[in-house]
């Protein structure tokens, strides 16, 4: 029997048992859809992290106090040590390192902002003009912090878009006074809409000079130092140079951690990539369940179709042909189930994208290929036992129902 005739015969058999066929198709479709949707969630998480870190800037090095080698995410804390403070002078010393393009010191705190009888709590970032260029922040109105010596505590402030709208409404805030805590600042600029980055809403912040933030929060210590390197190829060398410069300034103590953007991204990429594979594999268990269902359905079919099988064998059909008929039915069930599953997964992805537009749901290519392939292989493997049982039926006994 030709392959086309084999498939046509199998198709007629499937159409003749619609309830059984629909239930099996549903099981296969759910299994394939589960693999694709779960893999899309993992891949979407990986892409989201990459996009969020990309929004921080390019060729970025982040310097923080304490050594990660001794205390992980909270340097020095787990061994009872207090890391040496990073100072504004440390940040300014890094400008001379070869390959450094810009340096932005950071002090972070919170204060009550008040203007025109309106008040709200805001995150405050103390930094320099270079911060806006390192973080690729656009100014919507006015200008960024003024250039010049970062030690000058000029009483000026740049507002996030949401803060400006809530405190000043439809009025132009440029030139107006803003009270932060017990200090007054003149508004010189408003950021364009920035959105969130790594869970932090940049439209909610206010930015003041780092020298003005030091007395406001009563600290000389910097929270972080952001360094923009001229080119990606220079990042490793600049990282070593930065650590060496601060080591010299800190009496030979290597007490800072320099984190590169690529290193963080690579770590997240490995973690999320492995997680995507793991959860995709767990979802593939549903395909195994669907395969067992196919086997049970086929075993029942052998009992119900004994006369049909017996007639085929009495007419001279070899056992191989009988086996191939069962395999053809299983492959058709898996193929159509996979198609319906892929369509269901795509529909779910489109719905999720509308509900969560900021999250890039996207199934990896291997999931789109492996889910239907696994469904077909699983169906074929679990059909071996029913197919062998059907092929071994004695035609006389089958026709006599014994």
C-alpha positions as CSV (number, residue, x, y, z in Angstrom):
1,X,0.0,0.0,0.0
2,X,1.3,3.4,-1.0
3,X,2.0,6.0,1.7
4,X,-0.8,8.3,0.4
5,X,-3.3,5.4,0.6
6,X,-2.1,4.5,4.1
7,X,-2.7,8.1,5.3
8,X,-6.0,8.3,3.5
9,X,-7.1,5.0,5.2
10,X,-6.0,6.2,8.6
11,X,-7.8,9.5,8.1
12,X,-11.0,7.7,7.3
13,X,-10.6,5.6,10.5
14,X,-10.1,8.8,12.6
15,X,-13.1,10.5,11.1
16,X,-15.2,7.4,11.9
17,X,-14.4,7.7,15.7
18,X,-14.8,11.5,16.2
19,X,-15.2,11.5,20.0
20,X,-12.1,9.4,20.5
21,X,-10.2,11.5,17.9
22,X,-11.2,14.9,19.4
23,X,-10.2,13.8,22.9
24,X,-6.8,12.6,21.8
25,X,-6.3,15.8,19.7
26,X,-7.1,17.9,22.8
27,X,-4.6,16.0,24.9
28,X,-1.9,16.5,22.3
29,X,-2.8,20.2,21.8
30,X,-2.7,20.9,25.5
31,X,0.7,19.2,25.8
32,X,2.3,21.1,22.9
33,X,0.7,24.4,24.0
34,X,2.0,23.9,27.5
35,X,5.6,23.4,26.3
36,X,5.5,26.4,24.0
37,X,3.8,28.8,26.5
38,X,6.0,27.9,29.4
39,X,9.1,28.2,27.2
40,X,7.8,31.6,26.0
41,X,7.6,32.8,29.6
42,X,11.2,31.8,30.3
43,X,12.5,33.3,27.1
44,X,10.4,36.4,27.7
45,X,12.0,36.8,31.2
46,X,15.5,36.4,29.6
47,X,14.8,39.1,27.0
48,X,13.2,41.4,29.6
49,X,16.3,41.3,31.7
50,X,18.5,41.9,28.7
51,X,16.4,44.9,27.6
52,X,16.4,46.3,31.1
53,X,20.1,46.1,31.5
54,X,20.5,47.6,28.1
55,X,18.5,50.6,29.2
56,X,21.1,51.3,31.9
57,X,23.5,52.3,29.3
58,X,26.2,50.8,27.1
59,X,29.7,49.6,28.1
60,X,28.9,50.1,31.7
61,X,31.0,49.4,34.8
62,X,29.4,49.7,38.3
63,X,31.7,50.2,41.2
64,X,30.4,49.5,44.7
65,X,32.1,49.4,48.1
66,X,33.2,46.0,49.6
67,X,34.5,42.8,48.0
68,X,31.9,40.4,46.5
69,X,34.5,37.6,47.0
70,X,34.0,37.8,50.8
71,X,30.4,38.5,51.1
72,X,28.5,38.1,47.9
73,X,25.7,40.6,47.4
74,X,26.3,42.5,50.6
75,X,30.1,43.0,50.7
76,X,31.7,42.8,54.1
77,X,28.5,42.3,56.0
78,X,28.7,38.5,56.5
79,X,32.2,38.6,57.9
80,X,31.6,41.5,60.3
81,X,33.5,44.0,58.3
82,X,32.4,47.5,57.3
83,X,33.6,48.3,53.7
84,X,35.6,51.5,53.2
85,X,33.5,54.3,51.9
86,X,33.6,55.3,48.3
87,X,34.1,59.1,48.1
88,X,33.6,61.8,45.5
89,X,37.4,62.1,45.3
90,X,37.6,58.4,44.4
91,X,35.1,58.9,41.6
92,X,37.0,61.9,40.2
93,X,40.2,60.0,40.3
94,X,38.7,57.4,38.0
95,X,38.3,59.9,35.2
96,X,42.1,59.6,34.4
97,X,41.9,55.9,33.7
98,X,42.6,55.1,30.1
99,X,39.4,54.2,28.2
100,X,37.0,55.9,30.6
101,X,34.5,58.1,28.8
102,X,32.3,59.3,31.7
103,X,32.1,58.9,35.4
104,X,28.9,59.4,37.4
105,X,29.0,59.2,41.2
106,X,25.7,58.3,42.9
107,X,24.1,59.0,46.3
108,X,20.6,57.7,46.7
109,X,18.0,58.6,49.4
110,X,14.5,59.7,49.9
111,X,12.9,63.0,51.0
112,X,9.6,64.8,51.0
113,X,9.1,67.1,48.0
114,X,6.9,70.1,48.4
115,X,5.7,72.7,45.9
116,X,2.6,74.9,45.7
117,X,1.0,73.3,48.8
118,X,1.5,69.8,47.2
119,X,3.7,67.2,48.9
120,X,4.9,63.7,48.2
121,X,7.7,61.4,49.1
122,X,10.3,61.0,46.3
123,X,13.5,59.1,45.6
124,X,16.4,61.5,45.4
125,X,19.5,60.8,43.3
126,X,22.6,62.9,43.9
127,X,24.9,62.8,41.0
128,X,26.5,64.9,38.2
129,X,25.6,66.0,34.7
130,X,27.4,62.9,33.3
131,X,24.7,60.7,34.9
132,X,22.1,61.6,32.3
133,X,24.5,60.7,29.5
134,X,25.7,57.5,31.1
135,X,22.1,56.4,31.7
136,X,20.9,57.7,28.3
137,X,18.2,59.9,30.0
138,X,16.5,62.4,27.8
139,X,15.5,65.9,29.0
140,X,11.9,66.8,28.1
141,X,12.0,70.4,29.3
142,X,14.8,72.8,30.4
143,X,18.3,71.3,30.9
144,X,20.2,68.7,32.9
145,X,22.4,69.5,35.9
146,X,24.9,72.3,35.1
147,X,28.4,71.3,34.2
148,X,31.4,72.3,36.4
149,X,33.1,71.2,39.6
150,X,31.0,68.4,41.1
151,X,32.0,69.7,44.6
152,X,29.8,72.7,44.1
153,X,26.5,72.2,45.9
154,X,24.4,74.2,43.4
155,X,20.8,74.3,44.6
156,X,19.2,73.0,41.4
157,X,17.0,70.0,40.6
158,X,15.8,68.0,37.6
159,X,12.4,66.4,38.1
160,X,11.0,63.1,36.8
161,X,8.0,63.4,34.5
162,X,5.5,62.0,37.1
163,X,6.9,64.2,39.9
164,X,6.6,67.3,37.8
165,X,3.0,66.5,36.8
166,X,1.9,65.8,40.4
167,X,3.6,68.8,42.0
168,X,3.1,71.4,39.3
169,X,0.1,70.1,37.3
170,X,-0.1,71.7,33.9
171,X,2.1,74.6,34.8
172,X,5.7,74.9,33.6
173,X,7.9,74.0,36.5
174,X,11.1,75.4,35.0
175,X,12.4,78.2,37.2
176,X,10.1,77.3,40.1
177,X,11.3,76.4,43.6
178,X,11.0,72.9,45.1
179,X,11.6,72.1,48.7
180,X,13.3,68.8,49.4
181,X,13.3,68.1,53.1
182,X,14.5,71.3,54.7
183,X,16.3,72.6,51.6
184,X,15.2,74.6,48.6
185,X,16.1,73.9,45.0
186,X,15.3,75.7,41.7
187,X,13.9,73.4,39.0
188,X,16.1,73.6,35.9
189,X,14.8,70.6,34.0
190,X,12.2,67.9,33.6
191,X,13.0,64.4,32.3
192,X,11.2,63.0,29.4
193,X,9.1,59.9,30.0
194,X,11.5,57.2,30.9
195,X,9.4,54.3,32.3
196,X,10.7,51.6,34.5
197,X,14.1,49.9,34.5
198,X,14.8,46.8,36.6
199,X,11.6,47.5,38.6
200,X,12.6,51.1,39.4
201,X,10.4,53.9,38.0
202,X,12.6,56.6,36.6
203,X,9.7,59.0,36.2
204,X,9.4,59.2,40.0
205,X,12.9,60.4,40.8
206,X,14.4,63.9,41.4
207,X,18.0,64.5,40.6
208,X,20.2,67.0,42.4
209,X,24.0,67.7,42.4
210,X,26.0,65.1,44.4
211,X,27.5,67.8,46.6
212,X,24.0,69.0,47.6
213,X,23.0,65.4,48.4
214,X,25.9,64.9,50.8
215,X,24.7,67.4,53.5
216,X,21.1,66.5,52.8
217,X,21.6,62.9,53.8
218,X,24.5,63.6,56.1
219,X,27.0,61.3,54.3
220,X,30.2,61.6,52.4
221,X,29.9,58.0,51.1
222,X,28.8,57.2,47.6
223,X,26.2,54.5,46.9
224,X,27.7,53.6,43.6
225,X,30.0,54.9,40.8
226,X,28.8,54.4,37.2
227,X,31.6,54.3,34.6
228,X,31.0,54.5,30.9
229,X,33.8,53.0,28.8
230,X,34.6,54.3,25.3
231,X,34.3,50.9,23.6
232,X,33.2,47.3,24.6
233,X,36.7,45.9,23.9
234,X,38.2,48.2,26.5
235,X,35.8,47.1,29.3
236,X,38.0,44.4,30.9
237,X,41.1,46.6,30.9
238,X,39.2,49.6,32.4
239,X,37.7,47.3,35.0
240,X,41.2,46.3,36.2
241,X,42.5,49.9,36.1
242,X,39.5,51.2,38.1
243,X,40.1,48.6,40.9
244,X,43.8,49.3,40.9
245,X,43.3,53.1,41.2
246,X,40.9,52.7,44.1
247,X,43.3,50.2,45.7
248,X,46.1,52.7,45.6
249,X,43.8,55.4,47.1
250,X,42.6,53.0,49.9
251,X,46.1,52.3,51.3
252,X,46.6,49.1,49.2
253,X,43.3,47.5,50.3
254,X,41.4,45.9,47.4
255,X,38.1,46.7,49.0
256,X,35.7,47.5,46.1
257,X,33.8,45.4,43.6
258,X,33.6,46.3,39.9
259,X,30.7,44.7,38.0
260,X,30.6,44.8,34.2
261,X,27.3,45.0,32.4
262,X,28.2,42.1,30.2
263,X,29.1,39.9,33.2
264,X,25.8,40.5,34.8
265,X,23.9,39.9,31.6
266,X,25.8,36.7,30.9
267,X,25.0,35.4,34.4
268,X,21.3,36.2,34.0
269,X,21.4,34.7,30.5
270,X,22.8,31.4,31.8
271,X,20.4,31.2,34.7
272,X,17.3,32.1,32.7
273,X,18.3,29.9,29.8
274,X,18.7,26.9,32.0
275,X,15.4,27.7,33.8
276,X,13.6,27.9,30.4
277,X,15.0,24.5,29.4
278,X,14.0,23.0,32.8
279,X,10.4,24.3,32.8
280,X,10.1,23.4,29.2
281,X,11.2,19.9,30.0
282,X,8.7,19.7,32.9
283,X,5.9,20.9,30.6
284,X,6.9,18.2,28.1
285,X,5.7,15.6,30.7
286,X,2.2,16.5,29.5
287,X,3.2,15.1,26.1
288,X,4.1,11.9,27.8
289,X,0.7,11.8,29.4
290,X,-0.8,12.4,26.0
291,X,1.3,9.6,24.6
292,X,-0.1,7.2,27.3
293,X,-3.6,8.3,26.3
294,X,-2.8,7.5,22.6
295,X,-1.6,4.0,23.7
296,X,-4.8,3.4,25.7
297,X,-6.9,4.6,22.8
298,X,-5.1,2.4,20.4
299,X,-5.3,-0.7,22.7
300,X,-9.1,-0.2,22.9
301,X,-9.1,0.3,19.1
302,X,-7.4,-3.1,18.6
303,X,-10.3,-4.8,20.6
304,X,-13.0,-2.8,18.8
305,X,-11.5,-3.4,15.3
306,X,-10.7,-7.1,15.5
307,X,-13.0,-7.9,12.5
308,X,-11.5,-5.2,10.4
309,X,-7.9,-6.3,11.2
310,X,-8.9,-9.9,10.7
311,X,-10.4,-9.1,7.3
312,X,-7.3,-7.2,6.2
313,X,-5.1,-10.1,7.2
314,X,-7.4,-12.6,5.5
315,X,-7.1,-10.6,2.3
316,X,-3.3,-11.0,2.5
317,X,-2.3,-7.9,4.3
318,X,1.0,-8.6,6.1
319,X,1.6,-7.7,9.8
320,X,3.8,-4.8,8.7
321,X,1.0,-3.1,7.0
322,X,-1.3,-3.5,10.0
323,X,1.4,-1.9,12.2
324,X,1.9,0.9,9.7
325,X,-1.8,1.6,9.8
326,X,-1.7,2.2,13.5
327,X,1.4,4.3,13.3
328,X,-0.2,6.4,10.6
329,X,-3.2,7.1,12.8
330,X,-0.9,8.0,15.7
331,X,1.2,10.3,13.6
332,X,-1.9,12.1,12.2
333,X,-3.3,12.5,15.7
334,X,0.0,14.0,16.9
335,X,0.5,16.2,13.9
336,X,-2.9,17.8,14.0
337,X,-2.7,18.0,17.8
338,X,0.6,19.8,17.5
339,X,-0.8,22.2,14.9
340,X,-3.8,23.0,17.2
341,X,-1.4,23.4,20.1
342,X,0.8,25.8,18.3
343,X,-2.2,27.9,17.3
344,X,-3.5,27.9,20.9
345,X,0.0,28.9,22.2
346,X,0.2,31.8,19.6
347,X,-3.3,33.0,20.6
348,X,-2.3,32.9,24.3
349,X,0.9,34.8,23.6
350,X,-1.0,37.5,21.8
351,X,-3.5,37.8,24.7
352,X,-0.6,38.0,27.2
353,X,1.2,40.6,25.1
354,X,-1.9,42.8,25.2
355,X,-2.4,42.3,29.0
356,X,1.4,42.8,29.8
357,X,2.8,44.9,26.9
358,X,6.1,45.5,28.7
359,X,6.9,41.8,28.9
360,X,8.3,40.4,25.6
361,X,6.6,37.0,25.4
362,X,8.4,35.1,22.7
363,X,8.8,31.3,22.3
364,X,12.4,30.2,21.5
365,X,12.8,28.5,18.2
366,X,13.7,25.2,19.7
367,X,10.4,25.0,21.6
368,X,8.5,25.7,18.4
369,X,10.4,22.8,16.7
370,X,10.8,20.3,19.6
371,X,7.2,20.5,20.9
372,X,5.6,19.1,17.7
373,X,8.5,16.7,17.1
374,X,8.3,15.4,20.6
375,X,4.5,15.0,20.2
376,X,4.9,12.9,17.1
377,X,7.7,10.8,18.5
378,X,5.9,10.2,21.7
379,X,2.7,9.2,19.9
380,X,4.7,6.8,17.7
381,X,6.6,5.2,20.6
382,X,3.5,4.6,22.7
383,X,1.8,3.1,19.6
384,X,4.4,0.3,19.4
385,X,2.6,-2.0,21.8
386,X,-1.0,-1.7,20.3
387,X,0.5,-2.0,16.7
388,X,2.4,-5.2,17.6
389,X,-0.7,-6.6,19.2
390,X,-2.8,-5.9,16.2
391,X,-0.2,-7.3,13.8
392,X,-0.1,-10.6,15.7
393,X,-3.9,-11.2,15.6
394,X,-4.9,-14.5,14.0
395,X,-7.3,-13.6,11.1
396,X,-9.5,-16.6,11.8
397,X,-9.8,-15.9,15.5
398,X,-10.3,-12.2,14.8
399,X,-13.1,-12.8,12.3
400,X,-14.8,-15.2,14.7
401,X,-14.3,-12.8,17.6
402,X,-12.5,-15.3,19.7
